[in-house]
Each structure stands twice: as C-alpha cells, then as structure tokens.
Amino acid sequence: MLNLKLILVIAIAFFLGGCAGTEYKLAQTEKTITQQNISDRSIEYRILPQDRLEVALYKDPAQNQMAGSYNELGQSMTRNGILVDTAGYIALPLIGKIKVAGLTQTQAADRISTQYKKYLNTPSVYLEVLNKRLFVLGEVKKPGVVEIDKEKMTLFEAIAFAGDLTDDAVRDDIVILSNSPVRGMEMRRVDLTNFDTMKYASLMLRPNDIVYVQPDSWKEYKIASDNFTAPFETITKIAAPFVTLKYLKD
C-alpha cells in the first residue's frame, strides 16, 4: 500500500512538472515580425552611446609644421579607443566634442574629418567601432558573447562560434531579438530544418542581436520534474538514517 502511494505521489509530481515546463523557456509569445528586405544600407551599424571607437587621423605629408604634436595626437586617439558618452559625443584633440551617436562609421569619420579641415590640410580619418558583438543563449555548447569584426553575421556563423547546438536544442524555432531605434524591440523566429522556407533576411544578424536557442520539451520536462521531486529526495535523505536505525532495532 505504501509503495502504491509513493508511486502516485511521484506520478503527480511528474505530471505537474510537465504542465509547468513552459516556464523554463524564455521569450514565450506568439508575436512575430514582418520579414525585412536586407540591403547594405540597412545592415550598416550605427554608433550608440557607450560604444568604444578606434579613431586614426592621417595628415597631408606636406604639412610638416605639426609633425611632433600630430604623432602624439594619433597615439592618444588609438591606444585604447574612445568612449562615446551617454549624450552620444566623443572628445578629440583640437576639435573638442563632436556628436557621433546615430551615425554610421563612414558618416562619423566624414564628420570628424570635416572638423579637422579647420586645422589640417586634407586630413583623413579612419573610424571603427571596437565593441560590436551579439549574444547567443540557450541550448548551445558555449553560450555567451560573440565578437563581430564586420557589419553583419549570419545565424549559422553565430551558432558555429557558440560551439554548435546541443542535443536538446529546438532547431525549428530559434528566436532572434533585435532592438530597432525606430520600431523598438522586435522578434523573429527561424526554422533551420526547412531549407525551402529560409529567407536571407531571417538569417542575418546585426550587432547587439540576441539569439536564443530554445530547449526541447523533454529537457523542460526533466528540469521541471527535478524541481518537483527534489523535496521528496530531501525528505528521503533525511528519513534514511531513522529507517536504518528502526530496521537494525527490529
């Protein structure tokens, strides 16, 4: 009779665990976004506050009167990068503060170059964002930050950097979260199992995107079941010495 009761309790715990399993997943919603057309212009990164920039300044070789200070200027601008403040400005020698947030790397370089023309002959500015990255979470072997050294990355590249999918990964419903300056937070879902439904736009990732690979139902079930059966395991461990003593006494 005792064994039957124990079986019933465990069965109820597993049933409840299965029902509560959806809480283990993140970003559960039916919301999707319309597929977007991808172009070189639409994927070009725009500088954000708290970005760190590499800025290199080159002068006209014929302009020698500022050679000494100019070399120091270049070193101070490129050693560790320049932090964009919360208002979107950076501070540079000679020209002072200049706003770069919201601009592409090319636009920011052109704006800085225009300001330096007041002091230098035909200056040329090279600018690059040093901290471009995206995030891969969930059922991958190495979740975390993926550094990007270009304007975009494909979903397959990001998963490869994260060590590939685990055996518990859902491959037909990968969630990608993006933050658009115009539309705000957006979500799209990608099915990697069906080539016919794949679109180029859905596979492209931009800096600061979040890729979430969901766990399958069996892993949800195991996690939830462990949560519900853990108290029973604890009680069993506590009661074990007393059961042993009673058995020895009898």
Summary of the structure (lengths in Angstrom):
residues: 250
radius of gyration: 28.1
end to end distance: 20.8
largest distance: 103.3
contacts: 664
relative contact order: 0.17
helix: 39%
strand: 24%
